[in-house]
Structure formats: C-alpha cells, structure tokens
Amino acid sequence: MKTTPGSMITFRRPDGQEVQGYLAKPEKTQGAPAIVVIQEWWGLNDQIRGVADRLARCGYLALVPDLYRGKATVEEEEAHHLMDALDFGDAASQDIHGAVTYLKQHAERVAVTGYCMGGALTLLALGQIPEIAAGVVWYGHPPVDYINAANIKVPVLAQWATQDEFFPPDSVAAVEAKLRDAGVALESHHYLAHHGFANETAMGPGRISRTQFDPVWAQQAWDRALTFFGRTLWTQGK
C-alpha cells in the first residue's frame, strides 16, 4: 500500500495550546482507523517517524505528537535529561489527548501505542482518555501506582523483553497483575530479548548499552500488533 509523504501538522490540546506532530497518511484515508504513536526518550526522530510511515503503509493514519517541542537527541545523557524534564501527566492528559481528538475528526476509532517512555505514556493515557479504542505498549511502563487501571475499558496488548534492565520482569509482573485485577482485557507477550528489541537503530557500535535490536522478535511483535489493531480498530462489515 502506497503512502503520501508524512508532514508536520499543528493540533490543539484540550487547554487550547498548540502542539506540532508528524502525520503519516495511508493511500486511502476514507474509513481508515488512526493511531497515536508516542516517541521513545530520544524525541521525534527519523526512527519514530518511520514507525508512523510503516503504520500508514498498513492502512492507518498515524500521528506522532512532538512531546519535546522540536528537541531530539542521539545522546543517552541528553535523552535522560529531556525525559526527566517532561511532565508525564501533562503529556498524557493534554498532548496525547489533543492528538487523539485531532484524529477522531478523521477516524471512527483511534488507538495509542508507544515505545519505552512512550509505553509508559500509553498506559497513563489509557487511564485518562476515554476516546481511545485500544492500546499497544512496547517495553515501558510508569510506576504501577500511577496507572488508573479501573478506567481502562478497552483492549490492551503489551510487549515486554525478559532481559530488559530498564523495566525488569518483576516490575512488569506488577503492572500485569494490576491491569488484570482491574478486569482489563490484556494480551501480554514476553520475548527473550533486551530493551529496545523493536528499534532497528539499537544495533551495532552506536547503540547504547542495555539495548539490542532483535529482528526476529521485532517482526513477531509487529505482526502481533497489526493483528491486534486489525481486530480492535477496523469496523466489521465495512
């Protein structure tokens, strides 16, 4: 499926502030579901734009909100600084909510997905934004006490790495238990991989320590995500 080149757009948060984001469109936009894609701690870079482009090739409108307001980095220390400076509550309740609202003007159903930091924000957004139809979390979560699991009324797919030193198995198990105890429709998969296993830039001598791209697991996780989106976002019978 062909896509038109993605472009930067401006949308409004619930509080009226303007935010920019990268919007990738499929060849056929009429009837297409939409997905908010949430960045890793690196910022709105070429890699996360590529994720949006890839989703657009699969038939989805995909919007990446620019949470860092134009800043991006390849340096671990600076990425950590940018992430620490981000107000997660504001990002979820305002930036991501605004992105969902924008996409709802063009699509009947909107999902949210995110990687690492974006995975944590996905879980926060799912508990705050009732317009979301589904969520896919990639190897990231907030502190378990911050997850409003009782408010999550939509299906969630979670993809974890069993060798993840940033989000180790014990913390993942606590998140899964909280979601399931609240009755969330959770589908969870665990891969024998390191953090960042689905990020193709996490390979070679330039990668940061404790991350490692794994093309086999990345493909399986991507296929599962597409199957999940196909089941939860496309209107049956149309």
ZAMARGU-4260 file (C-alpha; in steps of 0.2 Angstrom, whole numbers, plus 5000, padded with zeros to 4 digits):
<rodrens>
0) 5000/5000/5000 | 5007/5017/4995 | 5008/5032/5007 | 5009/5050/5004 | 5024/5058/5012
5) 5022/5062/5030 | 5021/5080/5036 | 5022/5091/5051 | 5005/5097/5057 | 4998/5108/5071
10) 4984/5102/5083 | 4976/5109/5099 | 4977/5102/5116 | 4961/5102/5127 | 4968/5118/5136
15) 4969/5127/5119 | 4988/5126/5117 | 4995/5121/5100 | 5006/5106/5098 | 5015/5100/5082
20) 5016/5082/5077 | 5021/5071/5062 | 5006/5064/5052 | 5008/5050/5040 | 4993/5045/5029
25) 4989/5029/5020 | 4984/5029/5002 | 4966/5028/5006 | 4961/5039/5021 | 4942/5036/5020
30) 4937/5024/5033 | 4955/5021/5039 | 4957/5020/5058 | 4970/5030/5067 | 4985/5028/5079
35) 4994/5040/5090 | 5012/5034/5091 | 5022/5040/5106 | 5041/5043/5105 | 5055/5035/5115
40) 5065/5046/5125 | 5075/5052/5110 | 5062/5063/5104 | 5053/5065/5087 | 5067/5057/5077
45) 5068/5048/5060 | 5066/5031/5068 | 5049/5035/5076 | 5043/5044/5060 | 5047/5028/5052
50) 5036/5019/5063 | 5022/5031/5058 | 5026/5028/5040 | 5026/5010/5042 | 5008/5010/5050
55) 5002/5021/5036 | 5008/5008/5023 | 4997/4996/5033 | 4982/5007/5031 | 4982/5018/5046
60) 4983/5037/5049 | 4997/5039/5061 | 5001/5054/5072 | 5017/5057/5082 | 5015/5071/5094
65) 5031/5081/5097 | 5032/5080/5116 | 5049/5088/5117 | 5044/5103/5106 | 5057/5101/5092
70) 5071/5094/5103 | 5078/5077/5099 | 5095/5069/5103 | 5106/5053/5100 | 5115/5055/5116
75) 5109/5045/5131 | 5113/5058/5144 | 5103/5071/5135 | 5089/5060/5132 | 5088/5056/5150
80) 5088/5075/5154 | 5074/5078/5141 | 5063/5064/5148 | 5066/5070/5166 | 5060/5087/5161
85) 5044/5081/5153 | 5028/5082/5163 | 5021/5065/5160 | 5004/5069/5167 | 5003/5085/5156
90) 5009/5075/5141 | 4996/5061/5143 | 4981/5072/5148 | 4985/5086/5136 | 4997/5082/5121
95) 4991/5064/5118 | 4973/5069/5122 | 4974/5083/5109 | 4982/5070/5096 | 4968/5058/5099
100) 4955/5072/5097 | 4963/5078/5081 | 4962/5060/5074 | 4944/5057/5080 | 4940/5071/5067
105) 4946/5059/5053 | 4943/5042/5060 | 4930/5032/5069 | 4942/5023/5080 | 4959/5029/5087
110) 4972/5018/5096 | 4988/5023/5106 | 5005/5015/5105 | 5021/5019/5112 | 5039/5013/5115
115) 5049/5014/5131 | 5044/5031/5138 | 5030/5030/5125 | 5024/5014/5133 | 5023/5022/5150
120) 5013/5036/5142 | 5002/5024/5133 | 4997/5016/5150 | 4994/5033/5158 | 4984/5039/5143
125) 4973/5024/5143 | 4968/5028/5160 | 4964/5046/5156 | 4957/5047/5139 | 4940/5038/5136
130) 4940/5041/5117 | 4954/5029/5115 | 4949/5012/5107 | 4964/5001/5111 | 4982/5002/5116
135) 4999/4994/5112 | 5013/4995/5125 | 5031/4992/5120 | 5043/4988/5134 | 5039/5003/5145
140) 5028/5007/5160 | 5025/5021/5173 | 5026/5017/5192 | 5012/5005/5195 | 5003/5017/5207
145) 5001/5029/5193 | 4991/5018/5182 | 4972/5021/5183 | 4968/5003/5178 | 4950/5004/5184
150) 4947/5017/5170 | 4955/5006/5156 | 4939/4999/5147 | 4947/4994/5131 | 4959/4980/5125
155) 4977/4982/5128 | 4992/4972/5120 | 5009/4973/5129 | 5025/4968/5123 | 5040/4965/5135
160) 5058/4960/5135 | 5063/4947/5148 | 5081/4953/5148 | 5076/4972/5150 | 5086/4980/5163
165) 5076/4996/5162 | 5059/4988/5165 | 5064/4971/5173 | 5052/4956/5174 | 5046/4959/5192
170) 5040/4977/5188 | 5031/4970/5173 | 5023/4957/5183 | 5016/4970/5195 | 5009/4980/5180
175) 5001/4965/5173 | 4993/4960/5189 | 4986/4977/5192 | 4978/4978/5175 | 4971/4960/5176
180) 4965/4963/5194 | 4955/4978/5187 | 4947/4967/5173 | 4957/4975/5159 | 4957/4964/5143
185) 4976/4962/5142 | 4985/4952/5130 | 5004/4951/5135 | 5019/4944/5127 | 5036/4941/5133
190) 5052/4940/5122 | 5069/4933/5126 | 5077/4950/5121 | 5084/4966/5128 | 5076/4983/5130
195) 5073/4991/5113 | 5072/4975/5103 | 5060/4983/5091 | 5070/4998/5087 | 5081/4995/5072
200) 5093/5009/5077 | 5098/4999/5093 | 5111/4989/5085 | 5129/4990/5080 | 5143/5000/5089
205) 5132/5016/5090 | 5119/5008/5101 | 5118/5012/5120 | 5121/4999/5132 | 5107/4988/5139
210) 5098/4989/5122 | 5098/4977/5107 | 5088/4976/5091 | 5082/4959/5088 | 5074/4957/5070
215) 5066/4940/5073 | 5057/4946/5089 | 5054/4963/5082 | 5045/4955/5067 | 5034/4944/5078
220) 5029/4958/5089 | 5025/4969/5074 | 5014/4955/5067 | 5005/4953/5084 | 5002/4972/5085
225) 4995/4973/5067 | 4984/4958/5071 | 4978/4967/5087 | 4975/4983/5078 | 4965/4974/5064
230) 4954/4966/5077 | 4951/4981/5088 | 4951/4996/5076 | 4943/4991/5059 | 4924/4992/5059
235) 4917/4975/5055 | 4907/4973/5039 | 4913/4989/5031
</rodrens>
